[in-house]
Every structure is written in structure tokens, then in C-alpha cells.
Amino acid sequence: MEKKEFTSRLRDIIIKVASENFSNTKFEAVNDWMGIPVNVFQYGATSERCMEKNLAQCGKERKTTFMSDLSIGEWCGLHGVLDTIKNAMLSWKDDEEYMSEFVLCCNWKAWEHDARKNVNWAKFWSFIYGQVRDLMYDYYAEDEEKTAYMYEYLD
């Protein structure tokens, strides 16, 4: 896949989410962590610490700040998250390690919000996870090494 097609498909995902799928959705504010009130920066840092702990259980280390970036984006609402997604994917699309971690973060955000019973965020992140995962697999389709890395990392 050419970079121009990647950019076009990413734009289509953003437009689909912003104008169709979730445009009238009310997203629950995230202002606590397991019942303890937190501010935006505490939420980002706590999200990142949880990610580090989960990765360590799999023998992996965190390479990016994507988890806190996405968590902070949530505080800005739908457009804040979409802007964070767009910027991360356009900036790091050629780095399979970073993009694999990004896709994993989207998946973990879906599970986080499902556990919190934040239904709208859980549906949003589940949708985004599927979209960005498929886009990255398609983008890496002609590079066996990048595709294999992503499969292994996300397994």
C-alpha cells in the first residue's frame, strides 16, 4: 500500500467516526481510577503504569507514550482522541514496533472502558481497534518482517 492510500484510508476512518458512527454519542467523563478521583495527567500516568505492568507480564517493555496520549485525548472528547490517533498514525506508520504498541493500546482502551461500564467509550475503542489494526496489516502486507512482528506482538 502506498503512503497516499494509507493517508486516504486513515482520513476515511476519522470521517466515518466523526460524522457517522459516533457523532451523536455522549461519552462518559473519565474522572476517577477505581473510585479514586484523578485529574487528566494522573489518569494518563495511571493508564501508562497499568500498561507497563501488563506488558511486563508478557516479557515486553513499553516503548511509547501512546497509552497516556490516548487517555489524555479522552479528556478532550471525541475530536481530541481522533486528533491523537491521526497524528500518531501519520507520524509512526513506518515503525512496526510503535504501531504494534499503538494498536495494542487501542485494544486495551476498549477493555478498560468495558470494565468501567463506559459503554460508549468501549464501543468506540473497539471500533477504532479493528479499523487501525486492519489498516496497519494492509499497510505492512508486502513486508513479511513487519507483518510478522505485528502478529507476534499482538498475539
N, C-alpha and C positions, 0 to 999 in steps of 0.2 A: 504494500500500500504506500502510495506517495504521501509526503507530508501535507500536500494540499488537500488530499482526500481525508486524511486524519483530521485536519482542522475543520473541514466541512462537516464531517460526522460529529465531531465534538460540539460544534455550533448547533447542529440539529438536536442533539441531546439536550443542550441547555434550553433551546427554544421550546422543545416539547415539554420539558418540566415546567418552565416558567409560564408558558401560555396555555397549556392543556391539562397535563396530569395533576399538577399541584397548585395551580394559580388561585384557586378559591379555598385552599386548605388553611386551616388555622393551626399553626404549630405551637405546641406547648412550650412555655419558657422552661429553660433548664437553670434552676437557681438553687439546687441542692445536690449533694452527693450522698446517697444513702441516708437521707434525712438531715444532713448537716448543711446549713446554708453556706453557699460559696459564691464568690464573685467570678467574673469571666476568666481571670487569669488563674485562679485556683482551680476552676473547672478544667481549663486546658492542661495545667500541670498534673492534676489528678488523673485525667484521661491518659496522659503520656506515661505516668508511672504504672498504671494498670496494664498498658500495652507492653511496657518493658518487662513486667512480671510475667505476662502471658508468653511473650517471645522467649524469655529465658527458660521457661518450662519446655520449650521446643528446641532449646540449644541455639537460639538465634539472638542477635543483638539489634536494637533499634538503630537505624541509620539516618532517619529524618525526623522532622517535627510535624509531619503530616497529621498525626492524631490530635495534637494540640491546635494546629492550624484549623482543622475541620471543626473542632469543638468551639473555638473562638468564633469561627464563622457562623455557627448556630445562633450565637447571641445577636448577630446582626440580621437574622431571619433568612428566608429562602434565598434572597439575592446575595447575601453575604456568603452563604455556602456555595452557591453556584459560581460566584466570582473566584472563590478559593479553589474550587475544582478546576475551573478553566485555566487559571494561572498555573497551578501545579502541573496539570497535564501538558500544557503547551511548553512549559519550561523543562520538564524532565522526561518527556516521551521517549527519548532515545536511551535512557538509563533503565535497564530492566530491573536492577536491584531496587531503585527508588520507586519505579512504577508498580512493582510487585508489592512493595510495602504500602503504597497508596491504595491499591485495590483491596488489600487486606484490611486497611483502616476503614474503608467504606463498609466492608462486611461487618467488622466489629462494631461500628456505629449502629448498624441495623440491630445487632444483638443487644447492644447496650440499651437502646431505646425500647426494644421489645421487653426486656427485663424490667424497665422502669414503667411499663404500661403507657408509654408515649406512642400511641398507635400511629399518629400521622408521621412523626419522625421515623418510626420503624419502617413504615411503608415507603417513605421517601428514600431512606438509605438502602433498603432492599432493592428498590428500582435502580438507584444510581449504581449500586454494586454490580448488578447484572449488566448494565449498559457499559460501564467503564471496563469491566473485565473482558467483555466481548470485543470492545474496541481495541484494547491492548493486544489480545490474542490475534485479532485480524492484522493489526499493525506489525506485529512480530512474526506473522505467518511464514515469511520467507527466510527467517533467521532461526534455524533449529536451536542454536545455543540460547538465544533469548527466550524462545518459547519453552524450552526445557527448564530453564531457570525459573520461569514464572510458574509452570506446572508444579515443580518441586516445592517452591516457596509457598504456594497457596494450598498445597496438599495438607 
